[in-house]
Amino acid sequence: MIITKTKKPEDILKSIERTGAKKVHLFGCDTCAEQCKTGGAPELKDTAGFLEDNGYSVTGTSLVDETCYHQLVRREFRQSEGLKAAEAILVLSCGAGVKCVTDNAKTDQPVLPALDSLFLASVERVGRFFQGCSLCGDCVLEYTAGICPHTDCPKSLLNGPCGGVDRGKCEVIPDNDCAWVRIYNKLKEQDRLELMKETIPAKDHSATQHPAKVTLR
């Protein structure tokens, strides 16, 4: 799940003001942003009221299951009169959703983000999200008992803890258990401590070269 937070109201207003638009359509996401309470139906309603209070005309709202899915967004553009009438579109989703809406909007329609994308999360339960992956493109979890040192260690150390670990706690975020202490303990429980002797090579950052693309067919 992509975790997002809402931009400051003044920044949203400033971005719309720069376009010169007076008629704005809102586009939300009923998956990640909905669970983050940043882009579901309640947030679309609140944002519409906020814009109207500040002198803008809201031509409508759109909410699709996944705003990063081109087919769903394309269908909404075909069916929504509000989207056709809008002078600008404000998207309440992650950056991938903003990109998808941009690709389907008219070329003279500015598409603006209302949210900031933070991280890819594992979900403990509703409202509790924890970063689970850094999307490095070079996974080493087979060596580290499923605990990611690149993500869970603030220093992204790949071959053991730093010298600042204190009684099993992280030097950078003292409330957190050291990722490498956790890795050691879990490997010990699994009788796989020999993996601690393996040297994990430096990350191949070419694996995350931008822009990335995967085409399966």
TORPA-333010 format. One record per residue: x, y, z of N, C-alpha, C, O in turn; residue in one letter. Coordinates in steps of 0.2 Angstrom, whole numbers, plus 5000, padded with zeros to 4 digits. Atoms other than C-alpha are relative to their C-alpha. Example, Ala and Ser with C-alpha at 12.3 -4.5 7.8 and 13.67 -1.06 7.14 Angstrom:
<rs>
500449945000506249785039500450065000500950055003A 499649944999506849955036499650055003499950115004S 
</rs>
This chain:
<rs>
500449945000500050005000500450065000500950075004M 499649935000500650184996499750045005499150065005I 500249964995500550295011500150074998500650094995I 500049935002500050475008499850055006499550035010T 500349954995499750635018499850064996500050074990K 500349955003498750785013500550065000500850085005T 499649945000499750945007499750055004499150055006K 500349944996499551105017499550044996499550044990K 500549975004497951195012500250064996500050074990P 499849945004498851355007500449984994500450014989E 499650025005500051254996499549974994499649984988D 500550025005498451174987499750064996499750064990I 500349945003497651344984500550034996500450064990L 499549975004499351414978500149964993500250004988K 499950045006499551274965499450014995499550014989S 500649985004497751304959500050074997499950084991I 500049925002497951494958500550014995500450054990E 499549995006499551474947499749984993499950004988R 500350025006498451384934499550054997499450054991T 500649965002497151524933499449974999498950004997G 500650045000495851394934499550025005499750045011A 500549984996494151434942499549945001499249935006K 500450064999493251264939500549945001500949934996K 499550064998494151114947499649945001499049945005V 500350064999493650934947500549965005501149975004H 499650044995494250814961500049934998499549904997L 500050075002494850644958500449965006500949985008F 499750034994495150524973500249934998500149914992G 499850075001495650344975499749965006499849975012C 500450044995494650214984500449945003500149895006D 499650064997496050094989500550035005500450045011T 499549984996497650164996499950075004499950075010C 500249944997497150344999499450005004499450045009A 500650014995495450295006500249975006500050005012E 499850034994496350185019500450055004500450055010Q 499649944997497550335023499550065002499850105006C 500449944998496050445025500250074997500250125000K 499849945004496750565012499750014993499750064991T 500350005007495750524996499449964999499349954993G 500750045001494150434999499450055000499550114999G 500649965001492350494998500050065006499850125004A 500049954995492450595015500550064998500350124999P 499549955001494050685010499850044993500050104993E 500249975006493350724992499550055002499550115000L 500549954997491850805001500350065003500150125002K 499749954996492850905013500450054995500450114996D 499649965005494050964999499650044996499750104994T 500449965004492651014988499750065004499750125001A 500249944996491951125002500550055002500450115001G 499449964999493651195006500150054994500250114994F 499949975006493851244988499450054998499550114996L 500649955001492051324986500150055005499950115003E 500049944995492351425002500650054998500650105000D 499449955003493951494993499850024993500350054990N 500249975006492951544978500149964994500049994988G 499950055006493251394966499349974999498949955004Y 500650045002491851304957500249934999500749924995S 499850075001491951114959499549974995498949964997V 500450025006491351034943499749935002499349904999T 500250064998491150864952500649965003501249995004G 499550044997492150724960500049934997499549904995T 500050075003492750554954500449965005500949985008S 499650054995493250404965500049934996499449904995L 499950075003493850244956500449965005500749985010V 499650054996494550084964500750015001501050015006D 499249995000496350124959500150054995500150044989E 499849955005496850284952500649994996500750034991T 499450015004498450214946499949954994500349934991C 500250045005497450104934499750034994499250064995Y 500249965006497350174917499349994997498950044996H 500750025003495750084911499550035005499050065002Q 500649974995494750144927500050074999499550104999L 500049935000495350324925499850024993499450074992V 500249985007495050324906499349994999498950044996R 500850005001493250264908499750065004499250085002R 500349954996492950394921500050074996499650114996E 500049955005493550524908499550004995499250054993F 500550005005492350464896499350015002498950044999R 500749994998490850464907499950065004499350085005Q 500149944996491150614918499950074997500450094993S 500149935003490450784912500450055004500650105001E 499649954996491250864927500750004998501050064998G 499350005002492950814921500150034993500650074992L 499949975007492650874903499950085001500250124998K 500149934998492051044911500650035004500650105004A 499549974995493551064923500550044996500850024991A 499549965002494851194920500749975003501249995000E 499450044996496051094932499749945004499149945005A 500150064996496050934941500449995006501049995005I 499650014994496550904959499949935002499449905003L 500050074999497050724962500249995008500750015010V 499850024993496950654980500249925000499849885002L 499750065000498050504977500750005000501050065001S 499350005001499850454976500250024994499850044989C 499749975006501050514963499849964994499749984988G 500250045005500650364952499350014997499250014991A 500649985002498850414952500050064996499650074991G 499949935003499250594948500249994992500050024988V 499850025007500250524933499549974995499549994989K 500550045004498850414927499550054998499250054992C 500549945001497550564928500350044994500050064990V 499749955004498850674919500049974993499950004988T 500050035006499050544905499350004996499349994990D 500750005003497150544902499750064999499150074996N 500349935000496750724904500150034993500650024990A 499949965006496550844890500750045001500950065007K 499449975000498250934886500050075003500550095006T 500149934997497551104892499750005007499650055009D 500350014994496951034908500649995005500949935005Q 499550014995498251054922499849955005499249955008P 500250054995498250904934500550015006501150015005V 499649984994498850944952499949955006499449925006L 500150054994499250834967499850045006500050095008P 500249974994498350864983500449965006500349985012A 499650044994499450734993500749994998500950004993L 499350025000501250694996500049925001499849905006D 499950075000501750514993500649985005501150025004S 499550014995502750445008500449945000501049944999L 499750065001503150265007499649944999499049944999F 500450065001502650085003500049965006500549955010L 500150034993501850005018499849935001499449914996A 500350064998501449845026499450025005499550075009S 500649984996499749855035499949965006499849905005V 500150044994499549795053499249995001499049945002E 500750005000497749845053499850074998500250114996R 500249935003496649995048500350055004500250055011V 499749944997497550155052500749995003501050035006G 499350014997499250075057500449974994500349914992R 499650015006500450075042500850005002501050055006F 499350004999502350035043500349984994500249944990F 499650015006503650045029500249935000500649915005Q 499850075001503949875023500549994995500849934995G 499650015006504949895007500250074998499950124997C 499849935003506050035000500149994992500350044989S 500050015007505849964982500750014997500850044992L 499349995002507749954980500149964993500649974990C 499950045006507549824965500649955001500849924996G 499450044998508949714974499949975006500249985011D 500350024994508049614987500549955003500849915000C 499550044996509149525001499749965005500049945010V 500450034994507749455012500249935001500149915007L 499850084998508349275010500650005004500749955007E 499450004996509949325019499850035007500250015012Y 500249964994509049425033499449985004499150025007T 500650034996507649315039499350044999498950055003A 500649965002506349425030500050075003499550115002G 500049934997506849585039500550044996501150024995I 499649975005507449715027500550055003500350105007C 499649954997509049805033500050074996500250124999P 500049945004508949935019499450045002499550115002H 500649964998507249985025500050015008499850075010T 500150004993507249945044500650035004500550065009D 499449974997508950015047500050074997500150084991C 500049935002508950205046500650024996500750064992P 499449995004510750195039500149954994500549954991K 500150055006510250055027500749965000500949944995S 499450045000511749955033499949934998499449905000L 500250075003511849785024500449945003500349895002L 499650064997513149685034500250015007500750015009N 499950004993512849705052499950075003499850124999G 500249944997512449845065500650055000501250034999P 499549954999513350005067500350005007500049965011C 499749994994514350055082499650035006499850035011G 500449964995512950155090499549965003499149995007G 500650044997511750015094500149995008500749985010V 500050004993511350025113499549965003498949975003D 500450054997510649875122499449984996498949984997R 500450035004509849815107499650064996499150044992G 500449955003509149985102500350044995500950044995K 499849965006509350095086500350065003500050105007C 499749934998510550245088499650064997499550115000E 500349955003509550345076499350015003499050075004V 500750004997507750305082500049955006499949895006I 499950044994508050245100499449965002499549915006P 500650044998506250185102500049934996499649884998D 500150065004506550055088500649955002501149975004N 499550054999507449885091500550014994500350024988D 499550015006509049875080499849954995499749894997C 500250055005508649795064500549944999500249884998A 499550055000510249695064500049955006500149895006W 500150044994509949635082499449954998499449895000V 500650045001508149575076500249954995500049894995R 499850055005508949495061500449945003500349885001I 499650054996510249405072499549955004499649895003Y 500450044996508949345084499549954996499449894998N 500550055004507749275070500449954997500149894996K 499650065003509149185061500249955005500249895003L 499850054995509649105077499449965002499549905002K 500650044999507849045080499949954995499749904996E 500150045006507848975063500649954999500749924994Q 499450045001509548895065500450014994500649974990D 499749985006510248995051500550055001500750094996R 499549954998511649095059500650014995500950064995L 499550005004512849045046499950064994500450084991E 500149955005512049175034500350075003500450114999L 499749944997512749315046500750004997501050064997M 499350005003514449265038500050024993500650034990K 500149985007513849305021500150084999499950115003E 499949935001514449475014499550024994499550004989T 500549975005512949565005500450064996500650104999I 499749955004513649664991499650075000499050075001P 500449935000513249854989499549994995499549964990A 500649995004511649894981500150014993500550064991K 499949985007511549894962499450054999498850034997D 500549945001510650064960499750004993499350044992H 500350005006510450034942499349974999498949984994S 500750035000508949924946499550045001498950035000A 500549954999508050074951500050064996499850124998T 499949945005508450184936499350034998498949994997Q 500749975002507050304932500050034993500550054990H 500650044998505850294923500049934999500349914994P 500050075000505650114926499449974996498850014995A 500550025004504550004915500049925000500549894999K 500050085001503949814915499449994995498950014996V 500550015005502949754900500049924999500449894997T 500050075000502349574902499749974993499849924992L 500350035007501349564885499950064996499750064990R 
</rs>
